[in-house]
Amino acid sequence: MADSCYNGLMIKNPLLAALKGKTAIPAFNFYNLESLRAIISAADAARRPVILAATESAMAYMGDDFLSWVAARICGASRILHLDHGRSFESCKRAITLGFQSVMIDGAALPWNENVRLTRRVVEYAHKHGVLVEAELGAIGGAKDGVDGKGGEFTDPAKAKKFVESTGCDWLAVAIGTTHGAYKGSGKLRMDILEKIHEAVPKTPLVLHGASQIPPKYARALGLAKAAGIPAAEIRRATKLGVAKVNIDSDARLAWTATMKQAFAQGSENFDPRHYLALASSEMIRLYKEEIKIICGA
């Protein structure tokens, strides 16, 4: 891992090494013990680092005690506990108090000056506690746990440079055509914009949100006829152009729900919940292993 120094405090920034190697670290969202174990099992099998991401609503669902345990007993050099789409300074502060190693402050919906001001405030606080900060510039479409994206507002490369310089953020989430959720339009990304952003901030790891592939078999099982995702080739190409963190959530939700639905449809008399949880977890592990290969170039 590469190190960065903030006022004499050394903070390890794993995305810098990924950026240099033109690869990325996957960020998978978790909601409970089963989803957490599935992510860890797949990452350990691949011998790859992973970012364990939790949104504000997921944090509320799991509770502070569980998350503190995850931070203290599960995370470390190769497993990073990350706040996904924090919407306020208070939310980021809470995550830092619980032991999160990185936080995302999402001020993308705010006017420029307010986004800069809020991000800079979070950066100053987080760096004092040895925590890395992801910020967002541009509008990532779709909806995710209360995070509403307007869509169509791509990240401006010139503004990206100014934003990074003004805030001191460690990672920058960019909008190049992805959306949260299962409906992603054409699935084609604006690589021309991404390339210009990378040229503007070559030393800043970029983040790609809404990168789920939406496997057709899950979409069919759940009746999502119009669902579409981001092709694997697009993800691989993005990692060569500065993207060092790839966020995927919808694929796991689809895998979990489709597996459960199919299992219940068989009409089994088995009423042990562990049987069904194990089926869904196994499918998630298989999915994560495939996506780690795509993201990490293994």
N, C-alpha and C positions, 0 to 999 in steps of 0.2 A: 504494500500500500504506500501511496505517496503521502507526505505530510505537508501541512500548511501551518503557518505561524500567525497567530493573532494576538498582538500585544504581549508577546513572549510566551503565549500558551500554544503548545503544539497540538494540532487536531488532525487526526488521520482522515484523509479523504479518499476512500476507495475508488471513487469514480475517476479520479485523475489517472490512475493506473489503467483503468478500462479505456479512457479516452486516448491515452498514448498507444495502447495496443489495438485501437480501432475495433473494440468489442464493447459489450455492454453488460450490466448487471441487471438481472430480472427483478422486478418489484411486483410481488403478488399480494393481493389483499386477503386478510383472514378475518374470521368472525367468531370463532370458537376453537375449542381444543382440537377437534377433528380436522378442520381446515388448516390449522397451524401445523399439526403433525404431518399432513399431506405435503405441505410445502417443504418442510424440513427433510422429510424422507427422500423427496425427489432431488433436492439440492445436495444432500449428503451422498446420494448414489452417484450423482454426476461430479461430485467433488468441486462444486462451484459455490461462490458466495451468493447470498440472496438477501433481498430487502423485504422485510416483513412489514407490510403496510396496513395501517388501520385508519379509517376515516373517523370523523367526530361521532357519527351515529354508531359505528362499530365499537368505538370506545365506550359509549354509553351502554351498549348492549352487553359488552364483556365485563365492564367494571374495573375500577382502579386496582383492586387487589390482584386480579388475574394479570393485568397488564404490567404491574410492578414485578410480579413473579416472572413474567416473560422477559422483561428487561434485565432482571438480576440473574436468572438461572438459564435462560435459553440463548440470549444474544451475546455477541462478542465481536471478534475480528471478522468472522465470515458470515455472521447473521446480524443484520442491522434492523433495529426497530424504528419505524418511520411513521410520522403523522402525515397522512395523505389528505390534501385539501383542507388544511386548517384555515378557518375563515376569520380569525381574530388573533390579536396579541395574546389574549387570555387563554385561548385554546392552545396555542403554541407553548405558552408558559406552563400550562398544566401538563402537557406531554413531557416537557423537559423535566419537570418535577418528578414525574413517574419513572424517568430513566430512559426516555427515548433518545436515540443517538443522532437522529436527524428529524427535522420538521419541515413541512411545506406550508408556507404562508401564501394563500391564494387570494391576491388582491386584483386579479385580472379584470373583474367587473367594475372596479373603481376607476375614477378619473386618474390620469397619469400621475399627477402630483400626490394624490392620496395613496396610490399603489406604492410609489417610491417611499413615501414617508412611513407607511406601515411596514413595508419590507425592511427598511433600514432599522426601524425600531426593534423588530424581531431579530435581525442579524446581530445587532449590538448586544442584546440580551443573551441570545443563544451562544455566541462565540465566547462570552464570559464564562459559560458553563461547559465549554468544549463540545458544543453541538453544531452540526452542519445545517445549513438552510437552503431549501429549494424555494424558488419564487416562480411566478408565472407571468408571462406577457403575451397578450393575444387572447383570443376566445376559442376554447376547445368546446366543440358542440356536444349535444346530448345532455343527459342528466345522470347524476351519480350521487346517491345518498343525499339528496338535497342540493347538490352542486349543479347549478343550471348554466349551461353553455349557450351563448347566443349563436355560435357557429358563423363561419364565413369571415371572421376577422383574423386574418393571418398575422403572425408576428413580423413586425418591420425590422429588418436587419440593423438599420441605423439606430433605431430606438433601442434595440437589444443591447448594443454596445454602450449606449448612454445609461441604460437601466442598470446594467451590471456594474458599471463604474460608479453610479450614484448610490447603489444599495450595498455593494460588497457581497451579494449572494454567492453561494458556492455552486449551486446548480440552477439551471434555467429551463423551465418547462416552456415549450414552444408550440404554437398552433400552426400546423402545416397541412391540415386536412383531416385529422383524425377526429372521432367523436366518442363520447362515452356511451356505453350501452351496446345493443345488438344491431342498431341500424346505422350503417356507416356510408351510405351513398355508393360512390364508385369504388371506394377502397384505394384509390390512387392518391399518393401523397405528393405535395409540392416540393420535390427534391431540389428544384432550383432555388426556392426560398431557403430551404434548410442549408444548402451549400453556402449561400450568402451570409446567413446567420453565423455559421461556423467560421467563415473567413473574418467576420466582424469581431467574434469573441473566441478565438482559437484555443484559449486556455481554460475556457469555462465548459464543463460537461453539460450537455444538453439532455433534456428529458422528453420522452415521447409518451404521452398519455393516450388512452383509448386505443391501445394496440392489439386488442383481442382479434383473433382470426375468425371466430364464430364458425366452428366446424359444422358442416351441413347436417351431419347425423344428429347432432343435438338440436339444431334448429328444427329439423323435421319432426323429431320426437315431441317437441313442445309447440308445434304448430306455428312456428315463426317463419312463414313462407318468404317474407321480404327481408329477412335478416341477412346481413353481409358483414364481412370483416376485412382486416388488413392482410394481404397476401404475405407469406413468409419472405418472399424475395424483397418486398418493400421494407420489411423490418431489417433484413440483413444489409440492405443498401444504406439505410438510415444510420446504422452503427458505423459505417465507414465515413460518415459525414458529420461526426461530432456527437451523435446520440450515444450516451454512455449509461443511460438508465431507461429501461423499457417497462412501462406499467401495463399489466394485464389483470383484469378482474372478471369481466363478463364470461369469458370462456369457462372459468371454474364454476361460476354460478350455473351456467347451462349444463355442464357435465354433472354436477351434483344433482340438480333438479331432474334432468332427463333420466338419470340412472334410478333415482328414487321412484319416479313415475312409472318406469317400465317394470321395476320390481313389484310395486304394489298392484300393477295391472295383471300380474300373473296369478293373483288370488291365493297366495301362500297362506297357510295357517300359522306360520311363524310370527309370533308377536314380540320377539326379542328385538328391541330397537337397535341393539349393537349389530345385529345381522345386517340391517339396512344401512346403518352408518358405515359399516365396513365396506359394503359394496360401493357406496358413493365415494368413500375415501380412496379406495383402490383405483377407481376411474380417474379421480383427480390427480393421483400420483402419476398415473400413466400419461395424462395430459401435460402435467408440469414437466415431466422428463422430456417430452417432445419439444415443448416451448423453450426449455433451457438450451437445448441443442440449437434451436433457431437463433435465439438471442445471443448466446455466447459463441456461436460458430464452432461448436464441438463436433 
